[in-house]
Amino acid sequence: MIRVSNEDFNVDVETKALLKEHPEIGGLVNFVGVVRNVGYDKGVEKEAEFIEFECYEQMASKKLEELKNRAIEKFNIINATLIHRIGTLNVGENIVLIVVGAKHRKEAFLACEYLIDSLKEEVPIWKKEFSKDGSYWVEQH
């Protein structure tokens, strides 16, 4: 499952969907990224009030699919779910979900770390943080 959406996700629902589709999964790793109340503008810590994510949805979805397929090949995982939210998000709200299913835990952990690191570097999703002092684009989200 690949999704770029304004809507929130439910970790339990997404995890159970992956398990239902692939009963051969023996190890499952989830990563959830959430909006924190601290941002960094050119290395200076700022109190974040909310953030906005923008993207070209078709391209972002295509890149997420490519990352998932690379992780399947590289780490021999069974499948993965990648969901990234866009729009305005407040402190404490979900941003990203990665669910990795594999036969064993080691592959699942390695693939999950690879996926979040690669997502931040490769997927064209742009993050703008808003603080009391104004707003600023974040180079790598």
N, C-alpha and C positions, 0 to 999 in steps of 0.2 A: 504494500500500500504506500503510495506516494501522494502527498496532499500539501498544497499551499492554500491557506484559507484565512478568512477573517474570523471564523468560528473557533471556539475553544475545543479542545479534545479531552477525552476521558481515558486516562491511562489504562484502567481496568478493562474497558470495552475493547480498546485497541490490542491489548495483550491477549485477551481471550479470543479475539478474532484470528490472530496469528496462530495461536495454539489449535484452534478448531480446524484451520486450513491445513496445518502441518502437525499431526499427532506424533510424528517421529522426533519432534524437538525434545531434547533432554536438558538443555541449558538455555536460560532466557535472561537477557540483560536489558534493562531500561535506563535511559537517560532522559531527564526532564530539565530543560533550561527555563528559568523563571526571571522575571524582571526584578532587579534589585534596586535599592534606593541610592546606590552610589554609581556614578559614572566618572569618566575621565576625559577631560578636554585638553588635548596636547599634554598629557601626563599629569595634569592638575586634577585632583579629586574634587568632584562636585556632587552636591546632593541632587539626585535625579528625581523628578516628579512623575514623569511618564516617558515612554519612548514610542517612536513610530517606525514601522518597517514598511519599505516599499520594494516592489520588484516587478519585473516583467514575468508574469505567472507562467506562461508557456515555457520560457527559457529556464526559469528556476525549477520547474517540474522536470524538465528534460535532464538538467544537471543532477537533480536528486536521484532520478532513475539510473543515470550513468554511475553515480557513486555507489548505489545499492548493488548494481551488477558487478562493479569492481570488487566490492567487499565480498560478495558471494564467491567470486573466483579466487581472490587472494587469501581468504581465511577459511574457505570451505564451510561457510555457514549455510543454513537451509533457506532462510529468507529474512527480510527486515522490513520494518515500517518506518518511514520518515515523514514527519509532519512539521511544517513550519508555519507559524501564524504571521499575518501581515496586518497592517492598520495600526491604530492607536492602542497601546497596552499600558496598563497601570502597574505600579509596584505590586509584586506578589502574583501577577498573572502568568500563566504558561506562555512560553514562546515556542519551544521546540520539543518534539518527542522523537526519540529513536528507540525502537524495540528490535532487538536482534535475537533470532532463534537459531540455535545450532545443536548438534548432537551432544556437544560437551561445553562446559563453561568457559574454558580457556579461549576457544575460538570466538565465543560470543563476546567476552570482555574485550579482546583485541580488536574485533570488528567494530564494536560500539565506539571505542576511543578513536579509531581510524575515521569512522563516519562523521563524528562531531567535529574533529579537527579539519577534515577535508571540506565539510559543509561550510565552515567559517572562511576557508581560504578560496573555495572555488564557486560556490553558488551565488549568482548575482542577486543578492538581497541586501538592501541598504538600510542602515540603522541611523536614526536621528534621535538624540537624547535631548530632553527638555529639563532645564533646571530653573531656579529662581533668577539666575543671571542671564538666561536666554537659552538658545538652542545651538547644537553643534552636531555635525556628522561624525560618526565613528568610523575610523578607517577599516578596522577589521572587527566584525561583531562576533 
